[in-house]
Amino acid sequence: MKVATASRHLGRYRDIGRLLLKYGRSDLVQQAGIDTTLLDDVEPEGARAEGVELAADLERLGPTFIKLGQLLSTRADLLPAPYLEGLSRLQDRLEPFPFDDVRTTIEDELCVRLSRAFSDFDELPMAAASIGQVHAAVLRDGREVVVKVQRPGIRHQVFDDLEVLDDLAERIEAHSQRGRLIGVTGLITQFRKSLLDELDYRKEASNLLRLNRIVDERPELVVPKPYDDFTTGRVLTMERIRGHKVTDISPLARLELDGEALARALFDAYLDQILVEGFFHADPHPGNVLLTPDKRLGLIDLGMVARVAPEMRDRLLRLLLALGEGRGEEVARVAAEMCESTSRYDPRRFTADVADLVERTATSTMEQIEAGRLVLDLTRASAAAGLRPPPELSMVGKALLNVDHVARFLDPEVEPVQIVRERAVRLAGGGVRPSLSGVLNAVLEAREFAEQLPGRVNRAMDALAGGRFELQIRAFDETELLRGLHRMANRVATGVILSSLIIGAALLSNVHTTARIAGYPAVAFVCFLIAAIGGAYLVLSIVIGDHKLRNRE
């Protein structure tokens, strides 16, 4: 998509350009190809702008950018702490849309009149967010439910914004070394998938069912069940869980709770989600955790979830064990395995930074340590040392940090790191059950190894006996090295020839002859001309070659 021809998106390009200029990223404006004439009235503020102000600016840009801010709030490797804190308070609240639109959407999606589906439907929404709003209702059989209805026109707006963001991400990554190090296109791809999942309420219903199965054996927790017959891509009907936000609990009411048991059950449930199931509620902030009248914790709003691959789960388990036991070098080693290294990676600095982080943790009291904060600090240290942490690591850290905060409301003396360490030890000691497919795959690989081992040993011994045994060690790319040496030799040889032409032309200029060009002997002039053309070509090839090399790096 060309920026110059996308007239219907010019307003959005202007909005994003203003945002980048305001927060000191005018270089990205140029690299993204945004027409600077659109931004003549914008004064860059750079570092003077704060994280809270960034959150307010994203709220003004609308739903897509509110969701983008929520994703960025999980990326401790990309933004400094003040901005992360500001974005974590991003308010996903908009003015409610008219009830006539609610009625139209429900009747179009469910193919039934509102009064035939529900015996009672509250016209005033319980909450209104960027994607949709929630209403209380009662089904015809008397079951109390909440109905989430998608905002009219939101899909068209989101698709337009994603088109602009995709285009800008490609331009920034193509023309910016920092953009390539960050992986801007990968970030936007992750964001696109997450946002499109939120636009399909059937996926949220599936998430609710899966989380129900995970917490089914924990009586302290409850998750609303969806009603499939009343759920579509734009309407979600689920069981109503009555309760108050955990943050609204009064000190007197807290005395009546078994806060320690609730906090531990919450932590154990999230560690099971992350380390066993590889599927977890990515946004358990206090507003999404309710205290029910029967003293249980209700987990609501599963629009944002994250998934962790089996290999990543194993590494996360080892990482949490090493963090809990204060083994700095082991933490650094496991974290480096999880991350993607860049050309800036400094192993010594990373190991020293992680060791310092773990040492500072060891000198703190258990009540002062936040498990999520530890993971986020580790993510930030990885990025500073030239590593590119996986997105899952930041999301795990943000989720655990939110669980930390909720748990402290329930039990001010909770020790998150101790709970994480105990749970990780139990999981490592046998709580993590291998899947049937994993066991079968291991059995098949072992059988293949046993069947092929004798033949491989015989071939190796024959080659050794016949003097044909070779040991190849590929410490570096020798082909690329030889190619580079060849280019260097060619440039040196060309430079020597051009120097000879210049010296020869200078000597010939003193020769008296009738054949002259522009007052100089013809032969000397031709030699000077060839030397000038050859020199310009040599300089141009060096500049282009170095530019290609930097891009490849």
Helices and strands as residue ranges (DSSP letters): G 7-9, H 10-22, H 26-31, G 36-39, G 46-48, H 51-61, H 63-72, H 81-88, H 99-110, H 114-117, E 118-121, E 127-128, E 132-139, E 144-150, H 154-175, H 177-182, H 184-199, H 201-215, E 221-222, G 228-230, E 235-239, E 244-245, G 246-248, H 251-255, H 259-272, I 273-277, E 279-281, G 286-288, E 289-291, E 297-299, E 305-307, H 310-325, H 328-338, E 340-341, H 347-362, G 366-368, H 371-384, E 387-388, H 391-410, H 416-426, I 427-431, H 436-465, H 478-508, E 516-517, E 520-521, H 522-552
